[in-house]
Amino acid sequence: MPAPVVGSAGHPGKVPERHSVRVAARAARGSAGLSGGRGPTAGGAGRARPAGEHAAPDRGRSGRGRRRGDPAVPAVPAVPVVPVEPAAGGGAPLGRFLAKAAAVTAGLTAAGSLLGLVRDQTIAHLFGAGHASDAFLIAWTLPEMASTLLIEDAMALLMVPAFSHALARRAAGRAGLTRSEARAQDPVRLLVGATLPRLLVLLAVVASVLAVAAPAVVSVLAPGLPDPGLAVECTRLTALTVLSFGVAGYFSAALRAHRSFVPPAAIYVSYNIGIIATMVALHTLWGVRAAAAGVAVGGLLMALVQLPAFIRNVGFGRPRAKRVTAPRSQRDRDRPTLIAFGVIAPVVLFAVFRQSQVLVERFLAASLPAGAISHLNYAQKVAQMPMVLSLMICTVTFPVVAQAMAGGEREKARRRVERDLALASLAVLMGTALVIGYAPQIIQVLFERGAFTHRDTLATASVMRVYGLGLLGHCLVGALSRPFFSTARPTWFPALAMGAGLLVNIVAGAFAVRWWGTYGIAAANAAGISTAAALLLTGLGPRIIAIHLRRVATGIGRLAVAAGAACATGWIAGPMIPDPLLSAALGCLLVPAMFCATGTAVRALEVTALPAQIAQFTQRLRNVR
């Protein structure tokens, strides 16, 4: 009978100690990586050993420390590999477990996205698009920035490797020790004791400063806002998420390193439930402040939903043992070093530049008539749905690229990146055609009720059509940044490219807003992100992976032609059916059909080979390599 791979909560099953050391040490050295984008990140898994292939014993290694030359804290977060006890007569069913874990994680992520849409619909229904909703969205800028830095990117890139390295040392150092001695010298507990209290103090101070300085924060984010008082009150509530998001991100990193993926995937479900429930319960008493309070409640739920699993897998504080049992050198070794923060700086700067596009939009829109910020927000949230869907492909296959890069398999990495770019471009351009062609019908179905009027629908739909021009750029930035960050040490090029795109966004937006208002802001966003995407695409080959740039660009160009034809078809056919729901539903059939027909006519290989690509991608999900 094969030994169980994991327990009911996703915990690793019992494995031979030597195998666990080897797997954890390989993960700690960064043999696979995972990076996030805008929004929530699911867990990943490394390459599974084929059935019947058993690990060869390590030769010439004691198993008690890292090899000479291995970094103390790897630059790229390791994608944890689930240790498996070899089954009698063959390999353990790791592929089935990973497929099941990926399906559960994807389901929770999709549920979180769906609840996010319900959240936005509730905001539009209760508060419409006016001064109150603008004030809340300005205050919401803090949680959006905190989510990028403390959950999706920086925290994961720092703490996942640290916990993976501590787990490797824990397994390597247990030989010859009693249970009490092993607990006393537990590197994981030492790491928690060394980092979590300091993190809590730092985040609490930052949250307090932001709450006290809320008037100054609002004046910086939206200097032209006519009445900033309401925005200040909302900002003081949303500032609390700096602490709760930081704790949630810390818990997520620790649990992923321990191969527990379900609680981290559930955080955005709990977050959006907290916002929706608080708004519905308190909006009659507090108005839009209830939405800001809901953000604070949702942030707390993000940490609480992971707390039981964190206690069960990791625990709090230093081990209970004599002080002399853990030497100071070992305690120092278990702390993240300044080198780790230096390595993480390119990733942090890239994430900040990318998220700063929202700051630029709200800064420029603050001086426009009431409702401008709300129209931009609703349009952006809906328009980005195709981009989020397309990037799920790259998120799932990113460990394959990272492992190929770590193993020196450049050709394999090149093929995988080119296939990912083709599939992601196909998905996002087909979605772009639908978003632009049926923008009024989509917005009317989703938001036109309650305080959200038909005038708001027309304004939001027009802005969304302009935003749609930059969806391919957003998708390519998310897809191309992953290969850059799959190397042993992240480079500065993505941050510089994103900085150049942000500069284009700022300059173009400052000029365009004077003549075209919200349309100019959306167009500047599309121009900036497209600039960053072009720089990343041209810079990937010389620096990281030698992709066939001309072939990739030609393929994307043909897909863009197909998207243009499908978009024009939807734009013309959409108004012919008065009922918006029926019109949008038929558009979901008409636009893909026209896209595929045109793609076949212009010989877009991504369209003609789509059935085979879908089958290959599905097979990869079943057998995560």
N, C-alpha and C positions, 0 to 999 in steps of 0.2 A: 504493500500500500504506500503511495507517495505521502511524504510528510506534508502537512498543510503549509501553504505559502504565507498566508496572512490570516489574522483573526477577523472577527466580525467588524471591528472598527478600523481595519486597515493596518494592523500592527504586523511587523515581520514575524514569521514563524520561527521556530527553533532551527538554528543552522549550525553547522560545524564552525567552531570559533575561528579556525585558520581561514576559512572561506570568507567569513564576515570581515575579518581584518583586511583581507586583500581587496574585497569589494569596496569597503568604506575608504581605504587608503586611496584606491583608484579614483573614487568620487571626490575625495579631498584634494587630489592633485589637479582636479578640473578637467577630467577626461570627457566630460559633457557639460553643456551649459544651458541656461534657460534665462530669457530676458523678457521682459514684459514690454508693453506698449501702452496706449491710453485706455485707461480702464482696467478690469479685473484680469489676473494671470492664473491659469490653471497649472497644476503640477505636471511633471514630466517623468519619463523613465528612460533609463539608459538601454543599451543594447543587451538583449537577452541571448544567452548561450544556446545554440541549437540543441534540440533534443538528442540525447545520447553523447553529448560532448561534455566531458568533465574537466574540472580545473586541474592543471598541472601544479604540483607542489612548488612553492617558491624555493629557489636555491640561492644559498649565499646570503640569506636575510634572516635576521633574528626575529623580525615582526614586532620589535619594541620601539621602533622610531622610523622616521622618514629617511629615504635615501638621500645621500649627499646631492645637493643641487635642487631638491624639491623645495618649492616656496613654502614659507611658514603659513601664509594664508593665500589661497589661490585667487587669481584675478577674476576668474569667471565662475559663477556659481555652479556647483556640480548638480547634475540631474541625478537624483538618488537612484541607485540600482537596487531593486528588491532582492535581497539574498535568498537563495533557494537551496534547500537541501536536495541533493541528487536523489531522484526516485529510483526505486529498485528496477533495474533493467532499462533505465533511460532517464531523460531529463524530466524535471518537474513542469507542470503545465503553466509556466510563467506567461506565455503569450496570452492564454485565456484570461489570467488575472489582470494583466495590463490592459487588455481590451475592455474588460469589465470596469476597471478603475477609470480608464479614459472615458467610457460611456457615462459613468456616474458623474464624473467631473464636468463633462460637457453638458450634461443635463442640468446640473446645478448652475453652471455659468449661463446657460440659456434662460433658466428660470429667473436668475438675477437680472438679465437684460430685459426680459419681459416685464418684470416688476418695475424696472427703471422706466419703461414706457408708460406703465400705469401711473407711476409717480408723476411724470411730466403731464400726463392727461389730467391728473387730479389738481396739479398746480394751475394748469390752464383753466380748468372748470371753476375752481374756487376764486382765483385771483385775476384771471384774464391776462391781458398784456397792457400794463400801465405802470404808474408810478410805484405801486406796491410790489408788483412782481419784479420790476427793475431793481428795487432796493434789496430784495431777497437774493437775486442773482449776483449782485455785487458782493454780498456777504458770502455767497456760495463759492466765490473764487478761492477763499482760503482752504476749504475742504478739497477742492479740486487739485490745488497745488500739493496739499499734504498727502493726498492719495497717491499721486505720482511718485513723490519722494519717499514716503514712509511705508507704502504697501507694495507698489508695483515694481519699483526699480531699485533705488539705493539701498533700502533695508534688506531686500532679498539678496542683492549682489554682495552685500557685506556679511550678513549673518548666516546664510545657507552654507557658504564655504567654511565659516568658523565652526558651526555645529558639525558639519561633516568631518572636519579635521579632528574635533574633539571626540566624535564617535569612533574614529579610527584609533586614536590613542587609548580610548577606553577599552576597546577590544584587545589591543596589543599589550596592554599593561596588566591584564587580569591573571596571567599565568603565574602560579605559585603564591597567589594571595588568597587570604580568607575573604569571606563575603564582607565582613566588617572593614577589613583593610581596603578592599576594592571600592567600597562605598566611600571611604574616607578620602580616597585619591581619585574620585570620579571626575575626569576632565569636563564632562558635560555640566555637572552641578557647579564645578568651579567657574566655568564660563558664564553660567547664569548669574552666579553670585557676583562676578566681576563686572558684568555689563548691564543687567536689568535694573538694579537700583540707580545707577548713574543715568541710564536712559530715562527712567521715570522722573528723576529730578530735573534733568535738562528739558524734557518736553513740558513738564509742569511750569517751569519758568517761562519758556517760550509762549505757552498758551496764556499765561497770566499777563505777560507783556503785551501780547496782541489784544487781549480783552481791554486792558487799561488804555492802550493807544489806539483803540478802534476809530476815534474821529480822525486821527492822522492817517490810518490805514485807508479809510474810505476816501479821504481827500486825495490820496495818491492813486488809488484804483480808479476813481471816477471824479476828477476835479470839477467837472462841469455840471454835476448833479444839482438841480435846483434846491431840493430839500433833503439834506443828507441824514437827518435825524433818525428816520426809520431804518436806513441802511446801517447806521452805527449800532442801533439796538440789535439788529439781526447779526451783525458781525461779532458782537460780544458773545452771542450764543454759539455761533459756528466756530469760534476760536477754540472751543473745548475739544474739537475733533483733532487738534494737533496732538493732544495726549492720547486720546482713544485710538486714533489711527496708528500712532507709533506703537502702542501696545499690540494692536491687532496685527500689524506688520511683523513685529518681533515673534509673536506666536506662530504666524503663518510660516516664517522662515524656519523656525525650530521644528515644526511639525512636518514640513516637507523634507527636511534633512532626516527625520525619523521615519520617513516613508508613510506618513499619514496624510492623505490628500483630501479626504472628504470635508473635514472642518474648514480648511482654508478656502475650499471652493464654495462654501456656503455663506461666506461673509457678506457678499453683496445681496443675497436673498434677505438676510436679517437686516441689513442696512436699509434697504428700500421698504421693507415691512415697517420698520420703526418710523420712517418719514411719513409714509402713507397713514398709518394708524394715528400718529400724533396730529397730523393736519386735520384729519376727519374729526377727531375728538375735540380739538381746541380752536378751530378756525373761527368759530362764532365769538369766542371770547378774546382771542389774541390777534385775529386777522392773520396777516402774512408772517407775523412772528411765530405762529405755530409751525410754519414750514421750517424756520431756522431752528426752533426747538426740536423738531423731528430729526433734523440732521444730527444734532447733538445726541439724541436718543439712539438713532441708528448707529452712530459711531461706537457708543457704549455696547450695543448688541453685537457688533462685529468682534469685539474682544471677548464678550461673555460666551458667544457660541463656540469659541475655541478653547475656553478655559478648562473644561473637564478633560479634553484630550491632552492639553498641555501639561496638566498636573499628572495625568496618568503616564505620559511618555517621558516627560522631562523633569518636572518638579521645580520647586522654588528654593532659592538660597543655597548656601554652602552646605557641604555634607556635615552631618553630625559626627564629629570625631575629634580626637585630640589635635591640637593645633600643630604639633610637630610632625604629624603624619604626612602633611602636604608641604613639601619644600617651597620656598618662595620662588625659586627658579621655575618650578612647575606651574605655580599660580600665575606668574608673569607670562608663561608660555601660552596659557589658556585665554589670555585677553587678546582682543583684536588690536593690532599694532597700528602705528601711524602709517606704516607702509600700505596697509589695507585701505586706509582712507585716501592715500595718494593714488592707488590703483583705481579706486572707485570714482575719482574726480572726473574723468572723461565721461563716464556714464551719467553721473549726476548733472553735469553741465549740459549734456545732450537732452536729458529729460526736462531740465528747467527751460532751455530754449524752446523745446517743442511745446510745452505747456504754456509758455509765455504768449503764444498766439491768442489765447483767450484773454489775457490781460490787455493786450493791444486792442482787441475788438471792443472790450467794455470801456477802456479808457477813451477811445475815439467816439463811441456811441453815447457816452454820458452827456455830451452837450447837445445831442439830437432830441427831438420831441419825445415825450413819455411813450414808452412801449417799444422803442427801438432796440433796447437791450434784450427785451423778451422775444421780439421777432427773430433776432439773430440767434438766440439760444434755442428756441424751438426748431428753427430751420436747421441748425447745425446738428442737433441731436437726432433728427430724423434722417438727414442726409448721410450721416456717418454709419448708419446701419449696414449698407453694403460693404463699407470698408472694414467694419468689425468682423463681418462674416468671412470676407476674403482673407483676413489675417489669421483666422483660426487654422487655415491650412499651414501657414508658415510656423505657427506656434507648435503644432503637433510634430512637424518634421524638423524643427530646429535642433533637437538632440542628435539627429542623424548627421547634420552638417557639423556640429561641434565635435562629435566623435571622429568623423572623417578628418577634420582639421587636426585634431590632437594626434591621430594615428599617421599623419603625413599622407593621407589618401586624397590628394588635391583633385584628381580627376573625378572621383566619386562626389566630392563636395561640389565641384563645378556643375556636374549633371543635376544634382539635387537642387542647387540654387536656381538654375535655369528653369527646371520644371516648376519649382515653387513660384517663380516670377510669372511664368506663363499662366498657371492656374489662378494665382491671385489676381492678375490683370484681367483675365477672363471674367472672374466672378465680380470684381468691382466695376468693370465697365458695363456689364449687363445690368447690374444694380443701378448704376448711374443713369443709364437710359430710362429705366423705370422711374427713378426719382425725378428726373427733369421732365420727362414726358407727361407724367401724371401728378405733378406737384400739387395743383389745387385740389384734386380729388383726394389725395392722400392726407393732406392737412385737414380738409373738411371732415373726413371720416374720423381722424384721430382726435381732433381738438375742438371743433366748432360746436360748443355747447356751453351752457352757463354763461360766465363772464367773457368767454372768448367769442367775439363777434365774427360775422362774415367779412368785415373789413380787415380784421386781424388775419383771417385765413388768406385773403388775397395778398396782403403784405408779406406774410411768412412764406407763402408759396413762391413769390417772386424772388425773395432772398435765397430760398433753398435752391432754386434753379441756378443762381450764380455760384453758390457754394458747390454745387455738383461738378463744376468745372475743375475743382481741385481735388476731387475724390481719388483719382488715379495717383496724384502726387502723395496724398496721405497714405495710400496703400503701399506705394513703392518705398516711402521712407520707413514704414514699419517693417517691410519685408527685407530691405537692404541693410538696415541697421543690425540685424541679427548676425549675418556673417562677419561683420566687423567686430562684433563683441564675442565671437566664438574663438578668437585667437587666445593665446596664452596670456597676453596682456592687452587690454583694450587700447585702441589708438585714439588719438585726438581728432582724426579726420571727421567722424560723424558729428561731433560737437561743432567743429568749424563750419561744416556744411550747413548744419541746422542754424548756426548763428548768421550765416550769410542769408539764408532764407528768411530769418526773422528780420534782418535789416531791410530786405526788400519789402516785407510786409509792412513794417513801420513807415518807411518812406512813401511807398505807394498809397497806403491807407491815409496818411496825413494829407496828401494832395487830393485823393479821390473822394474823401468824405465831404469835402466842401461842395462838390458838384452833384454827387450821386448818393450821398447819405449812406444808408445801410447797404445799398448795392455796391458802393465803392469799397466799403469795409470788407464785404464778402469777396469781391474781386481781388483785393489786395491779399487776402488770406490765400486764395487759390494761386496767385502769382508767387507768393513767398514759399509755400510748401512745394510747388512745382520746381522752383529753383533748387531747393534742398534735394529733392528727388533726383534731378538731373545731375547734380554734383556727386551724389552717392553712387549713382549708376555708372558714371564715367570713372569714378575713383576706385570702384571695387576691384577691377581687373589689375591695375598696376600695383595695388597695395595688398590685397587679400587673396582673391580667387580670380583666375584669368578666364572670366566668362567671355563668350563670343558676343561682344557688345553689338555688333551690327545685326546679327541674327536676332538677338533679343529685342532690339529697337524696332526692327522690321516687323516682328511678330506683334509687338504692342501697337504699332501703327495700323496694322490691318485690323486688329481688334477695335481700335478707335473708330475706324471707318464703319465697322459693323454696328458699333454703339451709336454713331451718329445717325445711321439709317433707322435703327430701332427707336431712337429718341424722337426723330421727326414723325415717325408713324404714330407713336403714342401721343405726341403733342396735337396732331390733327384729329386722331380718333377719340381722344378722351372726352372733349366737350360734346360729342355726338350723342352720348347717353346721359340723360339728365341726372339719373340717380348716381351719386358719387361712389357709393359702395359697389354697385354693380359695375360701374365703369372701371374702378380700380381693380376689381377682381378679374375682369376680362383683360385688362392691361397686363396682369401677371401671366397671361397666356400669350397675348399678342406680341409683347415686347421680346420675350425670349425666342419666339418663333421667328420673328423678323431678324433678330440678332444672329441666330444660327444660319438662316438662309443667306443673309448678306455675308457672314463670315465664310460660308462655304463658297460663295461666288468669288470672293477676293482671295480665296485659297489661304485662309488663316489656319495654319496647322493646328493651333490650339483648339479650334472648333471642330475640325474634321477628326482629330484624335481624341475628342472629349470622352466618348464612351470608354476607350481603353484607359485613359488617365483616371477616370472615376473608379474603374475596377482596380487599378494599381494602387490608388490611394486608399481604397477600402481594405485591400489586402495588407497594406502597411499598418493600418490601424489594428488589424487582427494580430499581426505578427510584428510587433514593434522590434525593429532591429537595432 
